[in-house]
Amino acid sequence: MKQSRMYIPTLKQIPSDAEAVSHQLMLRAGYIRQVSAGAYALLPLAWDVILKIENIIRKEMKKIDAVEMMMPALIPADLWKESGRFKTYGENLFKFEDRHDREFILGPTHEETFTSVIKEQLNSYKKLPMVLYELQPKYRDEDRPRYGLLRCREFYMKDAYSFAANAEQTDVIFNQMETAYKNIFDACKLDYRTIIGNAGPMGGTDSKEFSVVAGIGEDTIVFSDDSNYSANLEMATSKIEQVPSEKHLPMEEVSTPDAHTIDALAKFLQIEPNKIMKAVAVMADEQPVLVMIRGDYQVNSIKLRNVLNVNLVEEATPDEVRKVFGSAPGFISPYGIADDVKVIFDSSLEGLDNFVIGANKDDKHLINANFEDVVEGPVEFNDVRVVKEGEVSPDGHGHLEFTKGIEIGHIFKLGTRFSNSLGANFIDEDGKSKPLLMGSYGIGISRLLSAIIEQHNDENGIVWPAKLSPFQVHVVPIKYSNDDQHKLSDEVVQLLQDEGFDVLLDDRNERAGVKFADSDLMGFPIRITVGKKAVDSIVELKLRKTGETIEVNKDELVNSVKILLKNQ
């Protein structure tokens, strides 16, 4: 392929609005161009990388008998209303009406669509299990698209769905998919972690995320410094060190004027925040819930939503605290709270004695409170807190550390969440009708492009792994108009193409410095420079990754390229 015939609009300057390194390099190297906020044209070089990633994915999917197909991006809104996600997915949905006033959405994911299509045919245990997948664009109306391909309104994705008759079949597919995903990300030469994740608006259980370690990442990965424990911050937990028990003191009401925050209260009472039982009033699916947690922790809304098994959790307004909870904002507690308020106690409170809580009165708190003073009967504890760096790992080995990561894949078991709501049933071996058990498995393909570049770059540009690079070899004649260089360059290209290598020939009438800078920027593994020694059939090979150079004769070229690419 001649470079003069390729569309590669490189830039000399770093675009001012590009924050992520991958975004800067893809713009400068001519891989992408923005069409609108959160929507990018994938130019020829980027699309070539996408196709190579697709080939890796297809190879791994065939190994586990996953079958490729294609669903429409245009989805009737009624399907999402049946599942309940039309409302809970919120403003991220692209919604519109056709000329007949029928409501549609642009698919952000395809659980409902796949379920509706297969439910008439996958109606017997004899036809199960089944795994179907697709490679296609998805659409989410992100409020703040940024970082190039990392957070877009239109993005390219591989999504797969499994349908099974029992938990055993689901487990086998889940484990096969996890292995396949690891093989895919290993082939992409990524430094990543497999972590405990949250299924989010999809619902389901047994969620695992695959996250690339990168400073620009929007996710926080929590991991142990002495074990294999790793989780998304939304799902991470820790081992709470037991506090020494104390002799219970008489509870007492005290005046705490203007002590509306934990810090203000701790300062006023001259105590540590971990001696305060903090109350957070929320509305969970419009029902009042009071969450009690130690004063030095924050409530994790994802964990809380999972414990309550609700779709939406919102902090109660001061007006709701007075009218719905029957309490005083800033001084609320379970002590004398309204009977219809559900109370959740975080596990950080277990074993706590003589703590401070609100008195449900303005400017009043209770000191030396204990559980027998606050609630009747046994107390159930749930983990609904955000963990802190340095805490003991939940497996007891090591301490928790935080790092930033980019989510590139997610697998989780959906159970009967969608088969129940959409009526996807099958007849089991006993002739009974049961809902299909489902799983969902996604890879952000266009996001992978950014993640790979975030980990494979240097001060001069992108450094592609050989299997993903748009071209393995970049042939750069110093002066293509020179007869000897022209002839040898064409011969080199033909030799390498005959051996199956993807080769780009820089036939442009540009200065050598411009050609070399563009070559480094685009990031192909090997550059072959054809210069003054062309008359003797000698060229220079340069490894993009290390900068090493060697001179070889044309007759030794193919073997040299094979050897050099072997470990790239």
LINNOR-V495528 format. One record per pair of residues at least 24 apart in sequence whose ideal C-beta (glycine too) atoms are under 10 Angstrom apart, sorted by the first residue. I is the first residue (numbers start at 0). J is the second residue. Records with the same first field share a line. If there is no record, write none. Layout:
I = J / J
//
This chain:
0 = 43 / 469 / 470 / 492 / 496 / 501 / 502 / 503 / 504 / 506
1 = 474 / 479 / 492 / 503 / 504 / 505 / 506 / 507
2 = 470 / 473 / 474 / 475 / 479 / 503 / 504 / 505 / 506 / 507 / 509 / 514 / 517 / 518 / 521
3 = 479 / 504 / 505 / 506 / 507 / 508 / 509
4 = 504 / 506
5 = 29 / 42 / 43 / 44 / 469 / 470 / 503 / 504 / 505
6 = 32 / 42 / 43 / 44
7 = 42 / 43 / 44 / 469 / 503 / 517 / 520 / 521
8 = 32 / 42
9 = 460 / 513 / 516 / 517 / 520 / 521
10 = 520
11 = 513 / 516 / 517 / 520
14 = 147
16 = 145
17 = 145 / 146 / 147
18 = 145 / 146 / 147 / 149 / 215
19 = 145 / 146 / 147 / 148 / 149 / 150 / 213 / 214 / 215 / 216 / 405 / 449 / 452 / 453
20 = 146 / 147 / 213 / 214 / 215 / 449 / 452 / 453 / 454 / 456 / 461
21 = 146 / 147 / 148 / 149 / 213 / 215 / 405 / 446 / 448 / 449 / 450 / 451 / 452 / 453 / 454 / 455 / 456 / 461
22 = 145 / 146 / 147 / 148 / 149 / 215 / 449 / 452 / 453
23 = 147 / 452 / 456 / 460
24 = 147 / 449 / 452 / 453 / 455 / 456 / 459 / 460 / 461 / 462 / 520 / 521 / 522
25 = 147 / 148 / 448 / 449 / 452 / 461
26 = 147
27 = 460 / 461 / 517 / 520 / 521
28 = 452 / 460 / 461 / 517 / 519 / 520 / 521 / 522
29 = 517 / 520 / 521
30 = 147 / 148 / 448 / 452 / 461 / 469 / 521 / 522
31 = 147 / 148 / 445 / 448 / 449
33 = 144 / 147 / 151
34 = 153
35 = 144 / 152 / 153
36 = 141 / 143 / 144 / 145 / 151 / 152
37 = 138 / 139 / 140 / 141 / 142 / 143 / 144 / 145 / 147 / 148 / 150 / 151 / 152 / 153 / 154
38 = 136 / 138 / 144 / 151 / 152 / 153 / 154
39 = 144 / 147 / 148 / 151 / 152 / 153 / 154 / 445
41 = 148 / 155 / 445 / 448
43 = 469
44 = 461 / 463 / 468 / 469 / 470 / 503 / 521 / 522 / 523
45 = 148 / 155 / 445 / 448 / 469
46 = 155 / 448 / 469
47 = 467 / 468 / 469 / 470 / 501
48 = 187 / 444 / 445 / 447 / 448 / 451 / 452 / 461 / 463 / 467 / 468 / 469
49 = 134 / 155 / 444 / 445 / 447 / 448 / 467 / 469
50 = 469
51 = 186 / 187 / 463 / 464 / 466 / 467 / 468 / 469 / 501
52 = 134 / 155 / 157 / 183 / 186 / 187 / 442 / 444 / 445 / 447 / 448 / 451 / 466 / 467
53 = 134 / 155 / 157 / 444
54 = 186 / 466
55 = 182 / 183 / 184 / 185 / 186 / 187 / 447 / 466 / 467
56 = 132 / 134 / 157 / 159 / 179 / 180 / 182 / 183 / 186 / 442 / 444 / 447
57 = 132 / 134 / 157
58 = 179 / 182 / 183 / 186
59 = 175 / 176 / 178 / 179 / 180 / 181 / 182 / 183 / 186
60 = 130 / 132 / 134 / 157 / 159 / 175 / 176 / 179 / 183 / 440
61 = 179
62 = 175 / 178 / 179 / 182
63 = 130 / 159 / 161 / 171 / 172 / 174 / 175 / 176 / 178 / 179
64 = 128 / 129 / 130 / 172 / 175
65 = 129 / 130 / 131 / 132 / 159 / 160 / 161 / 172 / 175 / 176 / 179 / 440
66 = 129 / 130 / 131 / 132 / 133 / 159
67 = 131 / 132 / 133 / 134 / 157 / 159
68 = 113 / 116 / 131 / 132 / 133 / 134
69 = 132 / 133 / 134 / 135
70 = 106 / 109 / 112 / 113 / 115 / 116 / 131 / 133 / 135 / 158 / 160
71 = 103 / 105 / 106 / 109 / 112 / 135
72 = 103 / 104 / 105 / 106 / 107 / 109 / 112 / 135 / 136 / 137 / 138 / 153
73 = 97 / 103 / 104 / 105 / 106 / 112
74 = 102 / 103 / 104 / 105 / 106 / 107 / 108 / 109 / 111 / 112 / 115 / 138
75 = 101 / 102 / 103 / 104 / 111 / 112 / 115
76 = 101 / 102 / 103 / 104
77 = 101 / 102 / 103 / 111 / 115
78 = 103 / 104 / 106 / 109 / 110 / 111 / 112 / 114 / 115 / 417 / 420 / 421
79 = 103 / 104 / 106 / 107 / 110 / 111 / 112
80 = 111 / 420
81 = 111 / 114 / 115 / 417 / 420 / 421 / 422
82 = 110 / 111 / 114 / 115 / 202 / 416 / 417 / 419 / 420 / 421
83 = 200 / 202 / 310 / 416 / 417 / 420
84 = 108 / 110 / 111 / 200 / 201 / 202 / 310 / 416 / 417 / 420
85 = 111
86 = 310 / 311
87 = 200 / 202 / 284 / 309 / 310 / 311
88 = 139 / 140 / 199 / 200 / 201 / 310
89 = 140 / 200 / 311
90 = 139 / 140 / 141 / 142
91 = 138 / 139 / 140 / 141 / 142 / 152 / 200
92 = 138 / 139 / 140
93 = 138 / 139 / 140 / 152 / 153
94 = 140
104 = 138 / 140
105 = 136 / 137 / 138 / 139 / 140 / 152 / 153
106 = 135 / 136 / 137 / 138 / 139 / 156 / 158
107 = 137 / 138 / 139 / 140 / 152 / 154 / 156 / 200
108 = 137 / 138 / 139 / 156 / 158 / 160 / 200 / 201 / 439 / 441
109 = 133 / 135 / 137 / 156 / 158 / 159 / 160 / 439 / 441
110 = 158 / 160 / 201 / 202 / 203 / 413 / 416 / 417 / 418 / 420 / 421 / 437 / 439
111 = 417 / 420 / 421
112 = 160 / 421
113 = 158 / 159 / 160 / 161 / 162 / 417 / 421 / 423 / 437 / 439
114 = 160 / 162 / 413 / 416 / 417 / 418 / 420 / 421 / 422 / 423 / 435 / 437
115 = 417 / 421 / 422 / 423
116 = 423
117 = 160 / 162 / 418 / 423 / 435 / 437
118 = 162 / 417 / 418 / 421 / 422 / 423 / 424 / 425 / 434 / 435
119 = 423
121 = 162 / 163 / 164 / 418 / 423 / 424 / 425 / 435
122 = 423 / 424 / 425 / 426 / 432 / 435
123 = 164 / 425 / 426 / 427 / 428
124 = 163 / 164 / 165 / 168 / 425 / 426 / 427 / 428 / 429 / 433
125 = 164 / 425 / 426 / 428
126 = 162 / 164 / 425
127 = 161 / 162 / 163 / 164 / 165 / 168 / 425 / 427 / 435 / 436
128 = 161 / 162 / 163 / 164 / 165 / 167 / 168 / 169 / 171 / 172 / 435 / 436 / 438
129 = 160 / 161 / 162 / 163 / 168 / 172 / 435
130 = 159 / 160 / 161 / 162 / 163 / 172 / 175 / 176 / 438 / 440
131 = 158 / 159 / 160 / 161 / 162
132 = 157 / 158 / 159 / 160 / 161 / 176 / 440 / 441 / 442
133 = 157 / 158 / 159 / 160
134 = 158 / 159 / 442 / 444
135 = 444
136 = 444 / 445
137 = 441 / 443 / 445
145 = 215 / 217
146 = 215 / 216 / 217 / 405 / 446 / 449 / 453
147 = 215 / 445 / 446 / 448 / 449 / 452
148 = 443 / 444 / 445 / 446 / 447 / 448 / 449 / 450 / 452
149 = 213 / 215 / 216 / 217 / 405 / 406 / 443 / 445 / 446 / 448 / 449 / 450 / 453
150 = 217 / 405 / 446 / 449
151 = 443 / 445 / 446 / 449
153 = 445
154 = 443 / 444 / 445 / 446
155 = 442 / 443 / 444 / 445 / 446 / 447 / 448
156 = 441 / 442 / 443 / 444 / 445 / 446 / 447
157 = 183 / 408 / 440 / 441 / 442 / 443 / 444 / 447
158 = 409 / 439 / 440 / 441 / 442 / 443
159 = 410 / 438 / 439 / 440 / 441 / 442
160 = 413 / 417 / 437 / 438 / 439 / 440 / 441
161 = 410 / 412 / 413 / 435 / 436 / 437 / 438 / 439 / 440
162 = 413 / 418 / 423 / 425 / 435 / 436 / 437 / 438
163 = 412 / 425 / 435 / 436 / 437 / 438
164 = 425 / 426 / 427 / 428 / 433 / 435 / 436
165 = 427 / 428 / 433 / 436
166 = 412 / 414 / 436
167 = 436
168 = 436 / 438
169 = 205 / 412 / 413 / 414 / 435 / 436 / 437 / 438
170 = 205 / 412 / 436 / 438
172 = 410 / 412 / 436 / 438 / 440
173 = 205 / 207 / 410 / 411 / 412 / 438 / 440
174 = 410
175 = 440
176 = 207 / 408 / 410 / 438 / 439 / 440
177 = 207 / 209 / 408 / 410 / 440
179 = 408 / 410 / 440 / 442
180 = 207 / 209 / 407 / 408 / 409 / 410 / 440 / 441 / 442
181 = 209 / 408
183 = 209 / 407 / 408 / 442 / 447
184 = 209 / 211 / 407 / 408 / 442 / 447 / 450 / 451
186 = 464 / 466 / 467
187 = 211 / 407 / 447 / 448 / 450 / 451 / 454 / 455 / 464 / 466 / 467
188 = 451 / 454 / 455 / 463 / 464 / 465 / 466 / 467 / 567
189 = 213 / 405 / 407 / 447 / 450 / 451 / 453 / 454 / 455 / 464
190 = 450 / 454 / 455
191 = 220 / 404 / 405 / 406 / 407 / 408 / 450 / 454
192 = 220 / 222 / 227 / 229 / 230 / 231 / 402 / 404
193 = 227 / 229 / 408 / 410
194 = 218 / 220 / 221 / 222 / 228 / 229 / 230 / 231 / 232 / 234 / 235 / 404 / 406
195 = 221 / 228 / 229 / 230 / 231 / 233 / 234 / 235 / 236 / 393
196 = 230 / 231 / 233 / 234 / 406 / 408 / 409 / 410 / 411
197 = 230 / 231 / 232 / 233 / 234 / 299 / 301 / 302 / 304 / 305 / 409 / 411
198 = 234 / 301 / 305 / 409 / 410 / 411 / 412 / 413 / 414 / 416 / 439
199 = 233 / 301 / 304 / 409 / 411
200 = 310
201 = 409 / 411 / 413 / 416 / 417 / 439 / 441
202 = 308 / 310 / 411 / 412 / 413 / 414 / 415 / 416 / 417 / 420 / 437 / 439
203 = 410 / 411 / 412 / 413 / 414 / 415 / 416 / 417 / 437 / 438 / 439
204 = 305 / 411 / 412 / 413 / 414 / 416
205 = 410 / 411 / 412 / 413 / 414 / 438
206 = 231 / 233 / 234 / 409 / 410 / 411 / 412 / 439
207 = 231 / 408 / 409 / 410 / 411 / 412 / 440
208 = 233 / 234 / 404 / 406 / 407 / 408 / 409 / 410 / 411
209 = 404 / 405 / 406 / 407 / 408 / 409 / 410 / 441 / 442 / 443 / 450
210 = 402 / 403 / 404 / 405 / 406 / 407 / 408 / 409 / 450
211 = 403 / 404 / 405 / 406 / 407 / 408 / 446 / 447 / 449 / 450 / 451 / 453 / 454
212 = 402 / 403 / 404 / 405 / 450 / 453 / 454
213 = 402 / 403 / 404 / 405 / 407 / 449 / 450 / 452 / 453 / 454
214 = 402 / 403 / 404 / 405 / 453
215 = 403 / 404 / 405 / 449 / 450 / 453
216 = 402 / 403 / 404 / 405 / 406 / 450 / 453
217 = 403 / 404 / 405 / 406
218 = 402 / 403 / 404 / 405 / 406
219 = 385 / 386 / 388 / 401 / 402 / 403 / 404
220 = 400 / 401 / 402 / 403 / 404 / 405 / 406
221 = 385 / 386 / 387 / 388 / 390 / 392 / 393 / 399 / 400 / 401 / 402 / 404
222 = 392 / 397 / 399 / 400 / 401 / 402 / 404
223 = 391 / 392 / 393 / 394 / 395 / 396 / 397 / 398 / 399 / 400
224 = 389 / 392 / 396 / 397 / 398 / 399 / 400
225 = 392 / 394 / 395 / 396 / 397 / 398
226 = 392 / 393 / 394 / 395 / 396 / 397
227 = 392 / 394 / 396 / 397
228 = 392 / 393 / 394 / 395 / 396 / 397 / 399
229 = 392 / 399 / 402 / 404
230 = 386 / 392 / 393 / 399
231 = 301 / 404 / 406 / 409
232 = 299 / 301 / 385 / 386 / 399 / 401 / 404
233 = 299 / 300 / 301 / 302 / 304 / 305 / 385
234 = 299 / 301 / 302 / 305 / 382 / 386
235 = 299 / 302 / 382 / 384 / 385 / 386 / 387 / 390 / 392 / 393 / 399 / 401
236 = 299 / 302 / 346 / 382 / 384 / 386 / 390 / 392 / 393 / 399
237 = 346 / 347 / 382 / 384 / 385 / 386 / 387 / 388 / 389 / 390 / 391 / 392 / 393 / 398 / 399
238 = 386 / 390 / 391 / 392 / 393 / 394 / 395 / 396 / 398 / 399
239 = 293 / 296 / 345 / 346 / 347 / 348 / 349 / 350 / 380 / 382 / 384 / 386 / 390 / 391 / 393
240 = 350 / 390 / 391
241 = 349 / 350
242 = 273 / 274 / 293 / 347 / 349 / 350 / 351 / 352
243 = 350 / 352
244 = 350 / 351 / 352 / 353
245 = 350 / 351 / 352 / 353 / 354 / 367 / 369
246 = 352 / 353
247 = 352 / 353 / 367 / 368 / 369 / 370 / 371 / 372
248 = 352 / 353 / 366 / 367 / 368 / 369
249 = 353 / 366 / 367 / 369 / 372
250 = 334 / 353 / 354 / 356 / 358 / 365 / 366 / 367 / 368 / 369 / 371 / 372 / 373
251 = 364 / 365 / 366 / 367 / 368
252 = 334 / 358 / 360 / 363 / 364 / 365 / 366 / 368
253 = 355 / 358 / 362 / 363 / 364 / 365 / 366 / 367
254 = 358 / 360 / 362 / 363 / 364
255 = 329 / 330 / 355 / 357 / 358 / 361 / 362 / 363 / 364 / 365 / 366
256 = 361 / 362 / 363
257 = 329 / 362
258 = 329 / 330 / 355 / 357 / 362 / 363 / 364
259 = 327 / 328 / 329 / 330 / 362
260 = 294 / 329
261 = 293 / 294 / 295 / 296 / 355
262 = 294
263 = 329
264 = 294 / 329 / 330 / 355 / 357 / 364
265 = 294 / 295 / 355
267 = 364
268 = 355 / 364 / 366
270 = 294 / 353 / 354 / 355 / 366
271 = 295
272 = 296 / 355
273 = 347 / 351 / 354
274 = 351 / 352 / 353 / 354 / 355 / 366
275 = 351 / 354 / 355 / 356 / 357 / 364 / 366
276 = 332 / 333 / 334 / 344 / 345 / 347 / 348 / 351 / 354 / 355 / 356 / 357 / 365 / 368 / 370 / 373
277 = 331 / 332 / 345 / 347 / 348 / 354 / 355 / 356 / 357
278 = 320 / 324 / 326 / 329 / 330 / 331 / 332 / 333 / 334 / 336 / 342 / 356 / 357 / 359
279 = 303 / 314 / 315 / 331 / 343 / 345 / 383
280 = 314 / 315 / 316 / 317 / 319 / 320 / 323 / 324 / 326 / 328 / 331 / 336 / 340
281 = 307 / 309 / 311 / 312 / 313 / 314 / 315 / 319 / 341 / 343
282 = 309 / 311 / 312 / 313 / 314 / 315 / 316 / 319 / 323 / 324
283 = 307 / 308 / 309 / 310 / 311 / 312 / 313 / 315 / 341 / 343
284 = 308 / 309 / 310 / 311 / 312 / 313
285 = 309 / 311 / 313 / 323
286 = 323 / 339 / 340 / 341
287 = 315 / 319 / 320 / 323 / 324 / 325 / 336 / 337 / 339 / 340 / 341 / 342
288 = 312 / 315 / 324 / 340 / 341 / 342 / 343
289 = 315 / 320 / 324 / 326 / 331 / 332 / 333 / 336 / 337 / 340 / 341 / 342 / 343 / 344
290 = 314 / 341 / 342 / 343 / 344 / 345 / 381 / 383 / 384
291 = 331 / 332 / 333 / 342 / 343 / 344 / 345 / 347 / 348 / 354 / 356 / 373 / 374 / 378 / 380 / 383
292 = 343 / 344 / 345 / 346 / 347 / 348 / 383 / 384 / 385
293 = 345 / 346 / 347 / 348 / 349 / 351 / 354 / 384
294 = 347 / 354 / 355
295 = 347 / 384 / 387
296 = 345 / 347 / 348 / 383 / 384 / 385 / 386 / 387
297 = 383 / 384 / 385 / 386 / 387
298 = 343 / 345 / 383 / 384 / 385
299 = 345 / 382 / 383 / 384 / 385 / 386
300 = 383 / 385
301 = 383 / 385
302 = 345 / 381 / 382 / 383 / 384 / 385
303 = 343 / 345 / 381 / 382 / 383 / 384
304 = 383
305 = 381 / 382 / 383
306 = 343 / 345 / 381 / 382 / 383
307 = 341 / 343 / 381 / 383
320 = 359
324 = 359
325 = 359
326 = 357 / 358 / 359 / 360 / 361
327 = 357 / 358 / 359 / 360 / 361 / 362 / 363
328 = 357 / 361
329 = 357 / 361 / 362 / 364
330 = 356 / 357 / 358 / 359 / 360 / 361 / 362 / 363 / 364 / 365
331 = 356 / 357 / 358 / 359 / 360
332 = 356 / 357 / 358 / 359 / 360 / 364 / 365 / 368 / 373
333 = 357 / 359 / 368 / 370 / 372 / 373 / 374 / 375 / 378
334 = 358 / 359 / 360 / 365 / 368 / 372 / 373 / 374
335 = 359 / 360 / 373
336 = 373 / 374
342 = 373 / 374 / 378 / 379
343 = 379 / 380 / 381 / 383
344 = 370 / 373 / 374 / 378 / 379 / 380 / 381 / 383
345 = 380 / 381 / 382 / 383 / 384
346 = 379 / 380 / 381 / 382 / 383 / 384
347 = 380 / 382 / 383 / 384
348 = 378 / 380 / 384
349 = 378 / 380
350 = 380
404 = 450
405 = 443 / 446 / 447 / 449 / 450 / 453 / 454
406 = 441 / 443 / 446 / 450
407 = 441 / 442 / 443 / 444 / 446 / 447 / 449 / 450 / 451
408 = 440 / 441 / 442 / 443 / 446 / 447
409 = 439 / 440 / 441 / 442 / 443
410 = 438 / 439 / 440 / 441 / 442
411 = 437 / 438 / 439 / 440 / 441
412 = 436 / 437 / 438 / 439 / 440
413 = 437 / 438 / 439
414 = 438
452 = 522
455 = 522 / 544
456 = 522
457 = 519 / 522 / 543 / 544 / 546
458 = 519
459 = 515 / 516 / 518 / 519 / 520 / 522 / 543 / 546
460 = 516 / 517 / 518 / 519 / 520 / 521 / 522 / 543
461 = 519 / 520 / 521 / 522 / 523 / 543
462 = 519 / 522 / 523 / 524 / 542 / 543 / 544 / 545 / 567
463 = 521 / 522 / 523 / 524 / 543 / 544 / 567
464 = 522 / 524 / 544 / 567
465 = 500 / 501 / 523 / 524 / 525 / 543 / 544 / 563 / 564 / 565 / 566 / 567
466 = 524 / 564 / 567
467 = 522 / 524
468 = 501 / 503 / 521 / 522 / 523 / 524 / 525 / 543 / 564 / 567
469 = 501 / 503 / 521 / 522 / 523
470 = 495 / 500 / 501 / 502 / 503 / 504 / 521 / 522 / 523 / 524 / 525
471 = 495 / 499 / 500 / 501 / 502 / 503 / 523 / 524 / 525 / 560 / 563 / 564 / 567
472 = 496 / 500 / 501 / 502 / 503 / 504 / 523 / 524 / 525 / 526 / 527 / 540 / 556 / 560 / 563 / 564
473 = 501 / 502 / 503 / 504 / 505 / 514 / 515 / 517 / 518 / 519 / 521 / 522 / 523 / 524 / 525 / 526 / 527 / 528 / 541 / 543
474 = 502 / 503 / 504 / 505 / 506 / 518 / 523 / 525 / 526 / 527 / 528 / 529 / 538
475 = 503 / 504 / 505 / 506 / 507 / 509 / 511 / 514 / 515 / 517 / 518 / 526 / 527 / 528 / 529 / 530 / 538 / 539 / 541
476 = 504 / 505 / 506 / 507 / 511 / 514 / 527 / 528 / 529 / 530 / 533 / 538
477 = 505 / 510 / 511 / 514 / 515 / 528 / 529 / 530 / 531 / 533
478 = 508 / 510 / 511 / 529 / 530 / 531 / 533
479 = 504 / 505 / 506 / 507 / 508 / 509 / 514 / 529
480 = 506 / 508
481 = 529 / 530 / 531 / 533 / 534
482 = 533 / 534
483 = 529 / 530 / 531 / 532 / 533 / 534 / 535 / 536
484 = 528 / 529 / 530 / 531 / 532 / 533 / 534 / 538
485 = 529 / 533
486 = 529 / 533 / 534 / 536
487 = 527 / 529 / 530 / 532 / 533 / 534 / 535 / 536 / 537 / 538 / 553
488 = 527 / 528 / 529 / 533 / 538
489 = 529
490 = 529 / 533 / 536 / 553 / 556
491 = 527 / 529 / 533 / 536 / 538 / 553 / 556 / 557 / 560
492 = 527
494 = 553 / 554 / 556 / 557 / 560
495 = 525 / 527 / 556 / 557 / 560 / 561
497 = 557
498 = 556 / 557 / 558 / 560 / 561
500 = 525 / 557 / 560 / 561 / 564
502 = 527 / 560
504 = 529
505 = 529
515 = 541
518 = 543
519 = 543 / 546
524 = 560 / 563 / 564 / 567
525 = 559 / 560 / 563 / 564 / 567
527 = 551 / 556 / 559 / 560
529 = 553
542 = 567
543 = 567
//
